[in-house]
Amino acid sequence: MSNIPETGRTPRVQIRLVVIQILVLSLLGTLGGRLWYLQIREGEAYAKEASGNHVQQVVQPAVRGSILDARGVPLADNETRLVVSASRTDLLKMPDDGKAVLTKLAGVLGMKPAEVMEKVRLCDAKTPQPCWNGSPYQPIPITDEATPKQALQIRERAEDFPGITAEPQALRRYPAPGGANTAQVLGYLSPVTDQELQQAQDTESPYLRSDQVGRSGLERQYDKALRGKAGVTRYEVDNLGRVIGEAEADPAQPGANLVTSIDARVQRVAEYELNEAMKEARKEWDRNTNEPYKADSGAVVVMEAKTGRIVAMASNPTYDPNAWVGGISAKDYKRLTGKSSNYPLLNRAIQGQSAPGSIFKVIPTAAAVNAGYSFDGPYECSSSYSIGNQVFKNFESQGYGGISLGRALEVSCDTVFYRLSHEEWKRDGGTKPKKNAKDWFYKTAHQFGLGAETGIDLPNEVTGRIPDRKWKQDYWKANKDAWCKYGKKGGSYVEQIAYENCLEGNRLRAGDSVNYSIGQGDTLVTPIQMATIYAAISNGGTLYDPSVGKAVVSADGKSVEEIEPKPHGKLPISRQTLARMDDALAGVATRGTAAWRFADVGWPQDKIPMHAKTGTAEVHGKQTTSWFATYTKDYSVVMTISQGGTGSGASGPAVRNIYDALYGVSDDGTIDKKNALLPTPQKKLPKVRTDGTITSPKVPKDPAKEQRATQKNEADPDPQQLAGTVSTQSPENRDTRRRRRRSRRRGGRRMLT
Amino acid sequence: MTGANSFQVSGYGPQRAGLSRLLARDSLARRLDWPILLAGVALSMIGAVLVYSATRNRTELNQGDPYYFLIRHVLNTGIGLALMVGTVWLGHRALRTAVPILYGLSVFLILLVLTPLGSTINGAHSWIKLPGGFSLQPSEFVKVTIILGMAMLLAARVDAGDKQYPDHRTVVQALGLAAVPMLIVMLMPDLGSVMVMVVIVLGVLLASGASNRWVFGLIGAGTAGAIAVWQLGVLDDYQIARFAAFANPELDPAGVGYNTNQARIAIGSGGLTGSGLFHGSQTTGQFVPEQQTDFVFTVAGEELGFVGGGLIILLLGVILWRACRIARETTELYGTIVAAGIVAWLAFQAFENVGMTLGIMPVTGLPLPFVSYGGSSMFAVWVAVGLLQSIRVQRPMSA
């Protein structure tokens, strides 16, 4: 076969073979080029993608820190429940995907096997609930209501239940010690949103899908401290999720505890008294509107005068924050946020704003002195004040003749302030303000911190409003189109007002300055602002940022980060003026509009000097707002009830009861230290032990009711006398009682005290 | 049994004794194409390591023995070498007479696949299960017999000196010979093998010197056929999905695009020198399916990097380069056609296999010659090497 002719070597074949060779080489060259492109040029991007592929994070939730009251009583803590969970990763390693184990587990838990399997399967488009929509590497909870016996069965026979754990797990709880629910201050948690989840994904503290995030109140303000840091364990896994690589673990750091300045007992008293006062107010007849007072909402703030710390803060209507735990139901959500709900989620102590009425008068008093008017006067307290054909009544309807500013505060004489404010307004140029208009009355209000946030450590505080020239201008700009469209000359009252506003709503008119001087018109304040101001008057003039948080204490108690009181300003008053104002406000409690709540009904003024100012603000189309601002050397207490009647009438008894509780004052004026809840502000921080437990005193079942009971037993021999009333007057003083009745009648009239 | 021993019994060449005979100027050993042999062995050994790396953790596949696939791969290589030796010993010319029998046998085997004896792996019904856990993929052998059969027909008249080029009648016969097994393989359906066979037919026709009309006609027919297959819905859904995923790999990264995506991540993450043998996270984590067979190149890409992947391509290049030379230098058309057919086969299969892991070719179930785990492929490839050696050895020495 070796004599083959050389016919195969024709040029055509030879050329074609070369073509084949070139083709082959170019194919291999293509592969080489592509390999270079993928590995060398794009290599880093792929390396990154690969590392994302095979590393899985398992996150151990951190236990959320507790919120404690000033003495260590938990206002929000965690409840331990026995949770039985299954690890999908472990189950999948078994030949039958863990079916046998789950069936056995169902037997122990008294559930149906199918029920257990459904809980363990992963959610996808085709799988209906129940299913697990969290990470497949996370243990999947099967029940959170396991009994200790069931948990023991599972744990003692661990070899029978591979991949199953039965462990106690923490759920948020708001225990309301002594009945103090403190709802709006504490806030609430709700599940993390997808967006938050994504944003926190690559941070040091990623969320779990099951995580809860603080949405309002302290839970939100101190969310980061309370949440702690979830533990992250990184596993290298294969394509089926089986762990193949070494693990790198960051242990979970439990959240820190927040110690607040709230005293649960005082909080309870405040909440209870506010609610009682509102209930009482609803029994009163409003002669102006010819219906009972609605008393639709209210708030009370008890503040440490020397630090601005909040001892109690109540807002009414309220709700049970436990409704949010474990996911709020649609029904509850509607009840809390629906149109007919009256918005119990609002913290009206910082988010409710209304005209302050006469409790505002400390500001024009300071303003007048700053503007150069002497404190002594005398200033004419007439029964009315006229500007052109407009008559502004002294709602007290009483002329006192020439009096000092202090006396004007005491008797709440409107006309004195009308006149001063009007004069200043004229001096500043009236409707055509001078270039260097002083605007003392408005400037002083801003210096008192009004029209701005107080800086309390609670989210979403509102600012209130000081209707100065600038605001007038801005407001007019925003609304003039609507006013000009709607307004009609000589039309209805509202149309006429709109017409006037359209023409000159940007000007500060004489009437505006008059109304403003007694905290009416467009003036708006919040209870927390007023509490801050009255606390400053008490402490010598320092305006503190109100604060609820007192210290952040780590879970093991080793690190204590105290939150110091922070001043944000000084009252623009000289020491001397302040002292005289202080005297005048004491006069209110002894001789003036609040005497029938304090000095006349057994308040030990010599031992605990009480200072007060009442306010009854008019709101167009609504019933009057009751305001009551008070202070001692230790505390300032401000209460307001919307559509509640007069200041001293509606809020007086409640505020008196709060002081009685704080100092242990009985109706006859005796002070019993035993009954005093907090005669001086709590200074010491509660002790958090290294094992995480907290020393806290016992709180009685209901401090508010006990408080009333002690007073009744000691001071009132005739229980009938007190039934149905919240008054704490002493029965032996008939004179006082008569006066009280008279005052109430007076309170029913249009009185802006 | 080693290659060296077998040469002594090959009975070829003047009878001399011992080492000197082996190293004599015109001895068989001297005339063997050593680069092809060494490159083939090197690729097989690299393959063994890669297969081991890919399977040592796959407990569901390796029956608890991490060396299961390694041992079998080495065993397959040994059998393959033996087959090569046998082929050289018989000689491609001697095999020429046996071609009708071999062809008939291979067609019978692929027909057998279509009977209940056949089994389906990854959507392709192209396997015959044998006792003892072995399985056979006859379409691998058909590739060889198509080359041999077509070469026999096309070269017969030319090598006999009757004609300069094969005539039309012969070309039609040769195409018919190729068409029968191709149709059967298409029915399995094993699209990858059909594609390889089309390329083989093209290479064979080119090398045979058949007229240009046939060559271009076949290219045209192949294109038209591909369009027809696409349009008429002959393809299974999984095949269409693979092509769609090739066109757009982001289409469904968890579904059909998964293979290509994971393969590219594995290779891309390798960088210049790779993550080190047995340290590839994609490989250890078993993110790439079929990694010991069709996607074996990804192990090299990830763990050995550009250096390792480039070496494999280079070794393949050595084999193909030498094979082209063998095709060019042999004097008889039969040898030329066989060598060219083998070049077309190995080149295209290597390009398709590596190309799909690199994302420049659609995914089809084709092994990487020498490297991928799989007996049938290994045996067929080594038989092909045997044929190449035989063509070289039996060519009269030019010097």
Chai-1 contact restraints between the chains, C-beta under 6 A:
chainA,res_idxA,chainB,res_idxB,connection_type,confidence,min_distance_angstrom,max_distance_angstrom,comment,restraint_id
A,M1,B,R93,contact,1.0,0.0,6.0,A-B,restraint_1
A,I4,B,T331,contact,1.0,0.0,6.0,A-B,restraint_2
A,I4,B,E332,contact,1.0,0.0,6.0,A-B,restraint_3
A,P5,B,G161,contact,1.0,0.0,6.0,A-B,restraint_4
A,E6,B,T331,contact,1.0,0.0,6.0,A-B,restraint_5
A,T7,B,V158,contact,1.0,0.0,6.0,A-B,restraint_6
A,T7,B,G161,contact,1.0,0.0,6.0,A-B,restraint_7
A,G8,B,T331,contact,1.0,0.0,6.0,A-B,restraint_8
A,G8,B,E332,contact,1.0,0.0,6.0,A-B,restraint_9
A,G8,B,L333,contact,1.0,0.0,6.0,A-B,restraint_10
A,G8,B,T336,contact,1.0,0.0,6.0,A-B,restraint_11
A,T10,B,Q164,contact,1.0,0.0,6.0,A-B,restraint_12
A,T10,B,G209,contact,1.0,0.0,6.0,A-B,restraint_13
A,R12,B,G209,contact,1.0,0.0,6.0,A-B,restraint_14
A,V13,B,G209,contact,1.0,0.0,6.0,A-B,restraint_15
A,R16,B,L206,contact,1.0,0.0,6.0,A-B,restraint_16
A,L17,B,A327,contact,1.0,0.0,6.0,A-B,restraint_17
A,L17,B,R328,contact,1.0,0.0,6.0,A-B,restraint_18
A,I20,B,A340,contact,1.0,0.0,6.0,A-B,restraint_19
A,Q21,B,C324,contact,1.0,0.0,6.0,A-B,restraint_20
A,V24,B,L320,contact,1.0,0.0,6.0,A-B,restraint_21
A,V24,B,A347,contact,1.0,0.0,6.0,A-B,restraint_22
A,L27,B,A347,contact,1.0,0.0,6.0,A-B,restraint_23
A,L27,B,F351,contact,1.0,0.0,6.0,A-B,restraint_24
A,L28,B,I313,contact,1.0,0.0,6.0,A-B,restraint_25
A,L28,B,G317,contact,1.0,0.0,6.0,A-B,restraint_26
A,L31,B,I313,contact,1.0,0.0,6.0,A-B,restraint_27
A,L31,B,V354,contact,1.0,0.0,6.0,A-B,restraint_28
A,G32,B,I313,contact,1.0,0.0,6.0,A-B,restraint_29
A,R34,B,L358,contact,1.0,0.0,6.0,A-B,restraint_30
A,R34,B,I360,contact,1.0,0.0,6.0,A-B,restraint_31
A,L35,B,G309,contact,1.0,0.0,6.0,A-B,restraint_32
A,L38,B,I267,contact,1.0,0.0,6.0,A-B,restraint_33
A,L38,B,G268,contact,1.0,0.0,6.0,A-B,restraint_34
A,Q39,B,G270,contact,1.0,0.0,6.0,A-B,restraint_35
A,Q39,B,G271,contact,1.0,0.0,6.0,A-B,restraint_36
A,Q39,B,F306,contact,1.0,0.0,6.0,A-B,restraint_37
A,I40,B,F306,contact,1.0,0.0,6.0,A-B,restraint_38
A,E42,B,G268,contact,1.0,0.0,6.0,A-B,restraint_39
A,G43,B,G268,contact,1.0,0.0,6.0,A-B,restraint_40
A,G43,B,G271,contact,1.0,0.0,6.0,A-B,restraint_41
A,Y46,B,I265,contact,1.0,0.0,6.0,A-B,restraint_42
A,Y46,B,G268,contact,1.0,0.0,6.0,A-B,restraint_43
A,Y46,B,S269,contact,1.0,0.0,6.0,A-B,restraint_44
A,A47,B,S269,contact,1.0,0.0,6.0,A-B,restraint_45
A,E49,B,I265,contact,1.0,0.0,6.0,A-B,restraint_46
A,A50,B,I265,contact,1.0,0.0,6.0,A-B,restraint_47
A,A50,B,S269,contact,1.0,0.0,6.0,A-B,restraint_48
A,A50,B,S281,contact,1.0,0.0,6.0,A-B,restraint_49
A,A50,B,Q282,contact,1.0,0.0,6.0,A-B,restraint_50
A,N53,B,F287,contact,1.0,0.0,6.0,A-B,restraint_51
A,H54,B,S281,contact,1.0,0.0,6.0,A-B,restraint_52
A,H54,B,G285,contact,1.0,0.0,6.0,A-B,restraint_53
A,D238,B,G285,contact,1.0,0.0,6.0,A-B,restraint_54
A,D238,B,Q286,contact,1.0,0.0,6.0,A-B,restraint_55
A,N239,B,G285,contact,1.0,0.0,6.0,A-B,restraint_56
A,N239,B,Q286,contact,1.0,0.0,6.0,A-B,restraint_57
A,N239,B,F287,contact,1.0,0.0,6.0,A-B,restraint_58
A,I244,B,T284,contact,1.0,0.0,6.0,A-B,restraint_59
